[in-house]
Amino acid sequence: ELDEAPRTSQSARDTRPRTPPQYMALDPVVINLADPGAIRYAQVGITLQVDTAATADRVKAFLPAIRNGILRQISRRTAEELLRPEGKDQLAQDILELVREEAGLPLIRGESPVQAVLFSSLIVQ
């Protein structure tokens, strides 16, 4: 009986990135939250993971509009929303879609060239 090394399926090999992703750290934002009856704010640090340097350059070209959209997205949230894991996940997804749409980046084979929104910090007070 021969021991065979585990095989990597074709689909698992296809999902690995062909080149390392690019990371773009955005300036941190401080924004008032939508909490009724209380003044709450969030300080949020965001890093975008994109597929290529060309995508990073495209995002940079639209950064003022993207930053405005991010501020508007966060200002609609309450402190409670941002403190829950699902709230953070939803905010990350909303920002990912916003960045892709503002920069006019189409999906490529169903995948976004903006691969992830990573929070480098998220402080709610």
Backbone as a ProteinNet text record, in pm:
[ID]
protein_1_A
[PRIMARY]
ELDEAPRTSQSARDTRPRTPPQYMALDPVVINLADPGAIRYAQVGITLQVDTAATADRVKAFLPAIRNGILRQISRRTAEELLRPEGKDQLAQDILELVREEAGLPLIRGESPVQAVLFSSLIVQ
[TERTIARY]
85.1	0	89.5	63.1	142.9	71.4	146.9	91.6	107.6	-2.9	4.5	-1	75.6	69.6	-67.6	-122.2	-251.2	-242.7	-344.8	-348	-425.5	-376.9	-448.7	-544.9	-669.5	-766.9	-740.5	-786.2	-768.6	-834.2	-953.3	-1022.6	-948.4	-884.5	-808.7	-688.1	-622.7	-508.2	-551.6	-668.2	-716	-754.3	-786.1	-829.5	-711.6	-593.4	-476.8	-441.1	-408.3	-374.5	-248.6	-248.3	-132.4	-20.5	-57.4	40.7	-4.3	89.3	48.5	-42.4	-137.9	-226.2	-150	-208.3	-156.1	-239.4	-177.6	-250.6	-240.8	-353.8	-361.7	-417.4	-333.5	-382.1	-443.5	-567.8	-634.5	-613.6	-623.5	-614.4	-728.9	-701.8	-810	-919.5	-1041.9	-1154.7	-1212.2	-1259	-1331.4	-1465.4	-1573.1	-1705.7	-1808.5	-1905	-2017	-2104.6	-2160.4	-2247.6	-2393.9	-2481.4	-2624.5	-2701.7	-2635.8	-2703.9	-2803.2	-2931.8	-3029.4	-3009.2	-3016.5	-3009.7	-2872.2	-2768	-2633.2	-2534.4	-2428.3	-2322.4	-2216.3	-2211.4	-2114.5	-2034.9	-1911.7	-1833.6	-1744.5	-1693.5	-1604.1	-1477.8	-1367.4	-1241.7	-1210.8	-1198	-1183.9	-1061.7	-975.2	-861.8	-893.7	-875.5	-912.7	-793.9	-771.7	-675	-751.3	-730.9	-793.4	-695.2	-744.9	-665.7	-716.5	-626.4	-664.4	-577.5	-623.1	-554.6	-423.8	-415.1	-295.2	-261.5	-140.4	-99.3	-186.3	-229.9	-316.8	-450.1	-503.8	-628	-603.5	-489.5	-456.1	-449.3	-387.3	-379.2	-517.2	-603.1	-739.3	-815.2	-802.3	-868.6	-816.4	-684.2	-624.6	-681.9	-709.5	-763.2	-901.2	-972.7	-1108.2	-1116.5	-1002.2	-998.4	-1087.1	-1093.8	-1183.3	-1329.1	-1379.9	-1518.5	-1533.7	-1433	-1436.9	-1437.1	-1350.7	-1345.1	-1478.8	-1538.1	-1669.5	-1772.7	-1772.5	-1866.8	-1846.4	-1719.5	-1689.6	-1742.5	-1717.8	-1768.4	-1920.4	-1987.2	-2133.3	-2181.4	-2111.6	-2148.6	-2136.8	-2026.6	-2004.9	-2103	-2130.9	-2218.5	-2362.4	-2399.3	-2534	-2544.6	-2431	-2428.9	-2444.4	-2489.8	-2493.1	-2373.2	-2341.7	-2232.2	-2259.7	-2384.1	-2419.8	-2391.4	-2425.5	-2399.2	-2249.9	-2168.6	-2025.2	-1955.8	-2016.9	-1956.1	-1985.5	-2087.6	-2120.1	-2037.1	-1989.2	-1912.7	-1988.9	-2120.9	-2199.3	-2203.6	-2206	-2207.4	-2077.6	-1966.4	-1836.3	-1829.4	-1876	-1874.5	-1959.4	-2076.3	-2164.9	-2101.9	-2040	-1973.2	-1859.5	-1780.5	-1670.9	-1724.9	-1833.7	-1893.1	-1946.6	-2012.7	-2066.1	-1953.5	-1843.7	-1730.2	-1665.6	-1652.1	-1593.9	-1673.5	-1805.5	-1889.5	-1879.3	-1876.2	-1866	-1736.2	-1624	-1494.9	-1496.4	-1545.9	-1549.4	-1635	-1752.5	-1843.1	-1788.4	-1736.9	-1683.7	-1566.4	-1481.6	-1364.7	-1398.2	-1522.9	-1563.5	-1492.2	-1473.9	-1403.3	-1504	-1507	-1601.8	-1557.1	-1652.1	-1618.1	-1542.6	-1444.1	-1367.1	-1393.5	-1460.6	-1502.2	-1575.3	-1659.3	-1738.8	-1665.5	-1538.5	-1457.1	-1430.2	-1429.8	-1400.8	-1249.8	-1200.5	-1058	-1022	-1122.2	-1104.1	-1141.3	-1040.6	-1060.9	-1112.4	-1072.4	-1113.7	-1099	-1181.1	-1170.1	-1126.1	-1009.1	-951	-951.5	-997.6	-997.4	-866.1	-785.5	-661.4	-686.7	-797.5	-844.2	-991.6	-1062.3	-1203.5	-1236.7	-1243.6	-1269.3	-1402.3	-1490.8	-1621.2	-1626.7	-1666.8	-1681	-1811.8
-117.9	0	123.9	214.8	336.7	452.8	532.5	657.9	763.2	824.3	930.9	1065	1158.5	1295.9	1353.2	1435.3	1494.9	1575.5	1563.1	1635.3	1764.6	1864.9	1992.3	1986.7	2013.4	2009.7	2123.7	2105.7	2209.8	2339.5	2331.3	2453.6	2525.7	2453.6	2518.5	2591.3	2531.3	2597.6	2722.3	2719.9	2833.5	2953.1	2929.2	3040	3113.9	3056.6	3125.6	3244.1	3358.6	3473.9	3447.8	3496.2	3478.3	3575.6	3690.5	3787.7	3832.6	3875.6	3923	4044.9	4059.2	4175.9	4302.5	4414.7	4545.8	4594.5	4666.7	4722.3	4873.9	4938.6	5084.8	5130.9	5190.2	5244.3	5381.3	5399.5	5528.3	5607.4	5739.8	5821.9	5784.6	5777	5745.4	5852.2	5810	5903.1	5906.8	6025.1	6042.3	6101.1	6036.6	6076.4	6057.6	6149.7	6133.7	6019.8	5946.5	5833.8	5876	5788.5	5817.8	5777.1	5774.1	5736.4	5845	5808.5	5909.4	5941.4	6068.5	6109.8	6106.8	6077.4	6073.2	6117.5	6178.6	6215.4	6106.5	6024.6	5915.6	5936.3	5891.9	5901.5	5779.4	5762.8	5651.3	5704.6	5643.3	5666.4	5534.5	5541	5418.9	5429.6	5330.9	5317	5207.3	5236.2	5141	5118.1	4992	4954.3	4874.5	4910.6	4837.6	4735.1	4615.5	4513	4507.8	4535.2	4534.9	4435.3	4397.2	4290.4	4332.6	4457.3	4499.4	4645.4	4684.1	4824.2	4913.1	4862.3	4940.9	4971	4874	4897.5	5001.2	4992	5089.7	5230.4	5243.5	5374	5426	5338.2	5377.5	5426.2	5354.5	5393.9	5530	5549.8	5677.6	5794.3	5772.1	5878.9	5925.6	5840.3	5871.8	5888.1	5902.8	5902.8	6008.5	6133	6228.3	6181.2	6129.6	6079.8	5954.3	5868.6	5746.2	5781.2	5873.6	5914	5973.9	6058.8	6115.2	6003.8	5907.2	5796	5714	5692.5	5618.2	5694.6	5825.5	5906.9	5897.8	5903.6	5895.6	5757.3	5652.2	5516.4	5500.3	5547.1	5531.1	5616.7	5737.7	5828.8	5777.8	5682.5	5622.1	5514.3	5470.5	5360.4	5414.4	5324.9	5355.5	5285.7	5329	5265.6	5115.7	5080.8	4939.1	4858.7	4914.2	4844	4819.1	4921.6	4909.6	4818.8	4799.2	4714.3	4565.7	4534.2	4394.2	4344.5	4219.6	4166.1	4176.1	4147.7	4155.3	4298.2	4395.1	4535.4	4575.2	4527.7	4554.6	4488.3	4362.9	4291.2	4362.9	4411.7	4481.6	4612.4	4685.7	4810.5	4782.5	4680.1	4645.2	4612.8	4535.8	4500.6	4624.8	4713.5	4835.9	4924.6	4934.4	5015.7	4952.5	4820.7	4751.6	4783.7	4772.1	4801.2	4947.8	5037.3	5179.8	5211.5	5157.5	5184	5133.9	5013.6	4956.7	5041.7	5082.6	5161.6	5301.8	5369.7	5506.1	5507.6	5404.3	5398.8	5339.3	5297.3	5240.7	5111.3	5026.6	4899.6	4786.1	4724.7	4615.3	4487	4398.4	4265	4191.1	4111.9	4032.4	3886.6	3817	3677.8	3665	3762.9	3760.8	3806.9	3842.2	3883.7	4033.6	4096.3	4238.8	4261.3	4360.9	4394.1	4457.8	4510	4552.1	4429.4	4360.2	4227.9	4230.1	4331.6	4334	4473.8	4500.3	4619.8	4570.3	4614.3	4570.3	4687.6	4664.6	4768.9	4761.3	4866.9	4870.9	4923.2	4996.6	5038.2	5072.4	5054.4	5092.1	5122	5249.6	5293.3	5365.8	5324.3	5388.2	5448.8	5578.7	5643.9	5718.3
0	0	0	-92.3	-104.8	-38.5	35.9	87.8	-19.5	-55.5	-154.7	-85.3	-136.2	-83.6	-118	-29.8	-60.9	-190.1	-269.2	-395.3	-378.7	-446.7	-448.4	-565.2	-538.5	-646.4	-743	-866.3	-967.9	-923.5	-862.8	-822.8	-710.7	-620.8	-513.5	-571.5	-670.6	-732.9	-808.8	-870.7	-948.8	-862.5	-735.7	-650.2	-587.3	-593.5	-538.5	-627.7	-565.4	-649	-730.5	-853.4	-939.4	-900.2	-849.8	-801.6	-663.3	-580.6	-448.1	-460.9	-369	-375.6	-337.4	-374	-336.2	-218	-126.9	-13.2	-17	4.7	4.3	138.1	221	348.7	321.5	362.6	349.2	477.3	467.9	588.5	682.2	813	908.2	901.5	929.6	932.4	1073.6	1112.1	1237.6	1198.4	1241.4	1194.8	1305.9	1313	1405.4	1357.2	1451.9	1419	1428.7	1384.2	1375.3	1500.5	1615.7	1740	1781.3	1797.9	1841.2	1989.4	2023.4	2162.9	2226.1	2150	2206	2098.6	2142.8	2048.6	2056.5	1954.3	1946	1818	1818.9	1697.4	1682.5	1561.9	1532.7	1466.9	1502.2	1432.1	1362.1	1229.6	1151.1	1060	1069.5	978.4	878.5	751	645.8	553.3	518.9	417.2	311.7	186.4	76.1	21.2	-5.5	-73.2	-216.4	-311.9	-453.6	-529.2	-646.9	-720	-786.8	-834	-906.9	-877.1	-914.6	-901.5	-989.5	-1104.4	-1193	-1124.5	-1051.1	-976.2	-867.6	-799.6	-695.5	-755	-870.7	-936.7	-973.2	-1019.4	-1056.2	-932	-820.7	-696.1	-650.9	-656.6	-615.3	-694.8	-822.5	-907.3	-860.4	-790.7	-745	-593	-526.6	-380.4	-313.6	-361.8	-294.5	-291	-401.6	-405.6	-320	-320.4	-239.7	-90.9	-50.8	90.6	133.5	49.4	79.4	98.3	9.9	20	146.3	184.2	306.8	428.3	432.6	543.6	552.5	439.1	438	483.3	441.2	482.5	634.6	691	834.5	913.8	866.5	941.4	950	867.6	873.3	979.5	1033.2	1130.9	1272.6	1360.8	1504.1	1569.5	1691.5	1765.6	1781.1	1811.9	1829.9	1703.9	1587.8	1461.8	1442.3	1468.6	1444.6	1546	1660.4	1761.7	1739.3	1659.7	1630.2	1511.2	1516	1402.8	1270	1273.9	1149.7	1096.8	1187.8	1147.9	1078.9	1132.3	1069.7	932.6	924.9	797.1	692.5	733.3	639.1	594.4	686.6	650.7	551.8	577.1	486.5	347.7	340.8	211.5	140.4	214.1	154.4	101.4	175.9	131.1	8.5	7.2	-107.6	-233.7	-225.8	-342.2	-381.4	-282.1	-308.3	-383	-337.3	-400.6	-544.3	-564.1	-699.3	-792	-744.6	-827.5	-854	-750.4	-768.2	-865.9	-859.4	-947	-1083.3	-1102.3	-1230.9	-1264.6	-1164.1	-1183.3	-1202.8	-1319.4	-1341.8	-1272.5	-1250.5	-1200.8	-1310.5	-1271.5	-1366.7	-1334.5	-1425.4	-1402.7	-1269.6	-1239.9	-1117.5	-993.1	-1006.4	-891.4	-897.8	-780.5	-772.6	-771.2	-847.8	-840	-705.1	-633.6	-494.8	-413.1	-361.6	-304.4	-161.3	-84.1	56.6	113.4	213.2	296	433	475.2	601.3	699.5	820.8	922	999	990.6	1067.2	1208	1223.6	1355.8	1345.7	1455.7	1460.8	1608	1638.7	1775.7	1777.8	1867.7	1882	2022	2027.6	2157.8	2162.6
[MASK]
+++++++++++++++++++++++++++++++++++++++++++++++++++++++++++++++++++++++++++++++++++++++++++++++++++++++++++++++++++++++++++++

